[in-house]
Amino acid sequence: MKFTDIQQKEFIEASDGKMLGFVNDAQISKETGMIESFFLAEPKKMLELFSGNRPTVMIRLFDIKVIGKDVVIVQSKGVEHG
């Protein structure tokens, strides 16, 4: 799968069905060259449309349970960054 393919999929939290966002970056291991985690941009709410940067959420690769045609199901909500 190409990185651009995963960027087009919605990440969904399995426990509550909440949309977490879309991939905007990835963390890659220097030792193995493999992806360790994805960084998601949270979807903006109506009042945040004109505000600055959105917080990002880090999703570790082992938290991904299913990769479907349009969505990625994640077991953990991840860690918020900024």
LINGI-V158787 format. One record per residue. N is the residue number from 1. RES is the residue in three letters. SS is DSSP state (H for helix, E for strand, - for the rest). PHI is phi in whole degrees, -180 to 180 (none if undefined). Layout:
n: [N:N]
res: [RES:RES]
ss: [SS:SS]
phi: [PHI:PHI]
//
This chain:
n: [1:2:3:4:5:6:7:8:9:10:11:12:13:14:15:16:17:18:19:20:21:22:23:24:25:26:27:28:29:30:31:32:33:34:35:36:37:38:39:40:41:42:43:44:45:46:47:48:49:50:51:52:53:54:55:56:57:58:59:60:61:62:63:64:65:66:67:68:69:70:71:72:73:74:75:76:77:78:79:80:81:82]
res: [MET:LYS:PHE:THR:ASP:ILE:GLN:GLN:LYS:GLU:PHE:ILE:GLU:ALA:SER:ASP:GLY:LYS:MET:LEU:GLY:PHE:VAL:ASN:ASP:ALA:GLN:ILE:SER:LYS:GLU:THR:GLY:MET:ILE:GLU:SER:PHE:PHE:LEU:ALA:GLU:PRO:LYS:LYS:MET:LEU:GLU:LEU:PHE:SER:GLY:ASN:ARG:PRO:THR:VAL:MET:ILE:ARG:LEU:PHE:ASP:ILE:LYS:VAL:ILE:GLY:LYS:ASP:VAL:VAL:ILE:VAL:GLN:SER:LYS:GLY:VAL:GLU:HIS:GLY]
ss: [-:-:H:H:H:H:H:-:-:E:E:E:E:-:-:-:-:-:E:E:E:E:E:E:E:E:E:E:-:-:-:-:-:-:E:E:E:E:E:E:E:-:-:-:-:H:H:H:-:-:-:-:-:-:-:E:E:E:E:E:H:H:H:E:E:E:E:-:-:-:E:E:E:E:-:-:-:-:E:E:E:-]
phi: [none:-83:-59:-64:-67:-70:-67:-91:-99:-78:-96:-122:-77:-65:-72:-129:76:-72:-76:-91:136:-119:-67:-124:-165:-141:-105:-117:-69:-69:-76:-104:77:-95:-69:-101:-158:-115:-109:-109:-88:-68:-65:-77:-93:-54:-75:-97:-58:-108:-86:-73:-64:-87:-66:-112:-119:-96:-115:-74:-58:-75:-84:-78:-100:-143:-113:-100:-64:-119:-134:-122:-95:-120:-83:-112:-75:84:-118:-79:-125:57]
//
